């Protein structure tokens, strides 16, 4: 989520490289975030290869902001 907050949208391979996640793990995490409507997924093709692009939603930004605030408050204790 923190990567998606800083960019308008990101391709699957970019997220995979930046996080060091496996394809399977990242796919599961993106599916869960999409189901929660924290991100939107767009699946297309580029040069006959699948291309998944992710974009954080307003709901996702709000949830991430709340998470960061709660974590900060917890760490200050």
Buried (B, 14 or more C-beta within 10 A) or exposed (E): BEEBEEEEEBBBEBBBEEEEBEEEEBBEBBEEBBEEEBBBEEEEEEEEEEEBBBBBBEEBBEBBEEEEEEEEEEEEE
